[in-house]
Amino acid sequence: MDKAQLQEAIAQGMPLAQQYEKLDRKYGSANKPEFISFIILFILLALISSENRMLVGFIYAIVFRVLFAVPILNLVYAGYLKLVGKIFFFTKQRQLLSELKEVLQTFEKTTNLPDTYCNTEILNKFTYYLNHHLADNLKECALRLHDEIKHQEVLDEIDDMRDELRREMKDFNDRTNDSTINRY
């Protein structure tokens, strides 16, 4: 695929990639009712406390429920939610999944690009490479993207090492300062 064909494919694929990302966010949020329900359950347990007339009793009741009752009830409630969630959200998830697959197929047919490139960030990078004469075809764009990803991974590893070294230096300085203070 030459430069002009790739630019045309990117132009056609960008709206499809945006649609895919929007559907993917919906699909990811369609199966998260447990967290909200757990918070509501915790608030209800705290409010229904019979010991809430006295502050110490109320605090004791909350601590007791957090340590013992809430985890047990949460297990039971999570099982109930999964059952209810599967019943109510199953059709929505299945519909979203089929829409996601349909968008990917449309992307592949329309652009003649692999579905792994159905991502606005990747398509924007390809456009950048083409517009700034860093690449002239799909293969060069893919290689440049791969190199950029590997480069970012190396930079992330260096940042992690730098953070670890800073923590070690801080610990060392704290220990030497403590030993210096203890001498006098």
C-alpha positions as CSV (number, residue, x, y, z in Angstrom):
1,M,0.0,0.0,0.0
2,D,1.6,3.3,-1.1
3,K,1.4,6.6,0.6
4,A,-1.8,8.0,-1.1
5,Q,-3.7,4.7,-0.6
6,L,-2.6,4.6,3.1
7,Q,-3.7,8.1,3.7
8,E,-7.1,7.3,2.1
9,A,-7.4,4.2,4.2
10,I,-6.6,6.1,7.4
11,A,-9.2,8.8,6.5
12,Q,-11.8,6.1,6.0
13,G,-10.7,4.2,9.1
14,M,-10.6,7.0,11.6
15,P,-14.4,7.3,12.1
16,L,-14.6,3.5,12.4
17,A,-11.8,3.5,15.0
18,Q,-13.6,6.2,17.0
19,Q,-16.8,4.2,16.9
20,Y,-15.0,1.0,18.0
21,E,-13.4,2.8,20.9
22,K,-16.7,4.3,22.0
23,L,-18.3,0.8,21.9
24,D,-15.4,-0.7,23.7
25,R,-15.8,1.8,26.6
26,K,-19.5,0.9,26.7
27,Y,-18.7,-2.8,26.8
28,G,-16.2,-2.3,29.6
29,S,-18.8,-0.4,31.7
30,A,-21.6,-2.8,31.1
31,N,-20.3,-5.3,33.6
32,K,-19.4,-3.2,36.7
33,P,-22.5,-3.1,38.9
34,E,-20.8,-4.9,41.8
35,F,-18.7,-1.9,43.0
36,I,-21.6,0.5,43.3
37,S,-23.7,-2.1,45.0
38,F,-21.0,-2.9,47.5
39,I,-20.8,0.8,48.5
40,I,-24.6,1.0,48.9
41,L,-24.5,-2.2,51.0
42,F,-21.8,-0.8,53.2
43,I,-23.7,2.5,53.8
44,L,-26.9,0.6,54.6
45,L,-25.1,-1.6,57.1
46,A,-23.6,1.4,58.8
47,L,-27.0,3.3,58.9
48,I,-29.0,0.3,60.2
49,S,-26.7,0.0,63.2
50,S,-28.6,-0.3,66.5
51,E,-25.6,1.0,68.3
52,N,-25.5,4.3,66.4
53,R,-26.9,6.2,69.4
54,M,-23.5,6.5,70.9
55,L,-20.4,7.4,69.0
56,V,-18.2,4.7,70.4
57,G,-20.9,2.1,69.8
58,F,-21.3,3.4,66.3
59,I,-17.6,3.3,65.5
60,Y,-17.4,-0.2,67.1
61,A,-20.4,-1.3,64.9
62,I,-18.8,0.0,61.8
63,V,-15.4,-1.6,62.6
64,F,-17.1,-4.9,63.4
65,R,-19.1,-4.9,60.2
66,V,-16.1,-3.9,58.1
67,L,-13.9,-6.7,59.6
68,F,-16.5,-9.5,59.8
69,A,-19.9,-8.9,58.4
70,V,-19.3,-7.0,55.2
71,P,-16.8,-9.4,53.6
72,I,-19.2,-12.3,54.2
73,L,-22.2,-10.4,53.0
74,N,-20.3,-9.1,50.1
75,L,-19.5,-12.6,48.9
76,V,-23.2,-13.6,49.1
77,Y,-24.2,-10.3,47.5
78,A,-21.6,-10.6,44.7
79,G,-22.9,-14.0,43.8
80,Y,-26.4,-12.6,43.7
81,L,-25.2,-9.6,41.6
82,K,-23.4,-11.8,39.1
83,L,-26.5,-13.9,38.7
84,V,-28.7,-10.8,38.3
85,G,-26.1,-9.0,36.2
86,K,-25.8,-12.0,33.8
87,I,-29.6,-12.0,33.4
88,F,-30.0,-8.3,32.8
89,F,-26.6,-7.3,31.2
90,F,-26.0,-10.5,29.2
91,T,-28.1,-9.3,26.2
92,K,-26.5,-5.9,26.3
93,Q,-23.0,-7.4,26.5
94,R,-23.7,-9.8,23.7
95,Q,-25.2,-6.9,21.5
96,L,-22.1,-4.7,22.2
97,L,-19.8,-7.6,21.4
98,S,-21.5,-8.2,18.1
99,E,-21.3,-4.5,17.3
100,L,-17.6,-4.5,18.1
101,K,-16.9,-7.4,15.8
102,E,-19.0,-5.8,13.1
103,V,-17.0,-2.5,13.3
104,L,-13.7,-4.4,13.1
105,Q,-14.9,-6.3,10.1
106,T,-16.1,-3.1,8.4
107,F,-12.7,-1.5,9.3
108,E,-10.8,-4.4,7.7
109,K,-13.0,-4.3,4.5
110,T,-13.0,-0.6,4.1
111,T,-9.4,0.2,4.8
112,N,-7.6,-3.1,3.9
113,L,-5.7,-2.6,7.2
114,P,-5.5,-5.3,9.9
115,D,-7.9,-4.8,12.8
116,T,-5.0,-4.2,15.2
117,Y,-4.7,-0.8,13.7
118,C,-8.4,0.1,14.5
119,N,-7.2,2.6,17.1
120,T,-7.3,6.4,16.7
121,E,-3.9,6.8,18.4
122,I,-2.2,4.4,16.0
123,L,-3.9,6.0,12.9
124,N,-2.9,9.4,14.1
125,K,0.7,8.3,14.4
126,F,0.6,6.8,10.9
127,T,-0.8,10.1,9.6
128,Y,2.1,11.9,11.4
129,Y,4.7,9.6,9.9
130,L,3.3,10.1,6.4
131,N,2.9,13.9,6.7
132,H,6.4,14.4,8.1
133,H,8.0,12.0,5.5
134,L,9.1,9.6,8.2
135,A,7.4,6.7,6.3
136,D,6.1,6.1,2.8
137,N,4.0,3.0,3.1
138,L,2.2,0.7,5.6
139,K,5.3,-1.4,6.3
140,E,7.4,1.6,7.2
141,C,4.7,3.0,9.4
142,A,4.3,-0.3,11.2
143,L,8.0,-0.6,11.7
144,R,8.3,2.9,13.0
145,L,5.4,2.3,15.4
146,H,7.0,-0.9,16.6
147,D,10.3,0.9,17.3
148,E,8.5,3.7,19.0
149,I,6.7,1.3,21.3
150,K,9.9,-0.5,22.1
151,H,11.6,2.8,22.8
152,Q,8.8,3.8,25.2
153,E,9.1,0.5,27.0
154,V,12.8,1.1,27.5
155,L,12.2,4.6,28.8
156,D,9.6,3.3,31.2
157,E,12.1,0.7,32.5
158,I,14.7,3.4,33.0
159,D,12.1,5.5,34.9
160,D,11.3,2.5,37.1
161,M,15.0,2.0,37.8
162,R,15.5,5.7,38.5
163,D,12.6,5.6,41.0
164,E,14.0,2.5,42.7
165,L,17.4,4.1,42.9
166,R,15.9,7.3,44.5
167,R,14.1,5.1,47.1
168,E,17.3,3.3,47.9
169,M,19.2,6.5,48.2
170,K,16.5,8.0,50.5
171,D,16.6,4.9,52.7
172,F,20.4,5.0,52.8
173,N,20.4,8.7,53.7
174,D,17.7,8.1,56.4
175,R,19.8,5.3,57.9
176,T,23.0,7.3,57.9
177,N,21.2,10.3,59.4
178,D,19.7,8.1,62.1
179,S,23.1,6.6,62.9
180,T,24.7,10.0,63.0
181,I,22.1,11.3,65.4
182,N,22.4,8.2,67.6
183,R,26.2,8.8,68.0
184,Y,25.7,12.2,69.7
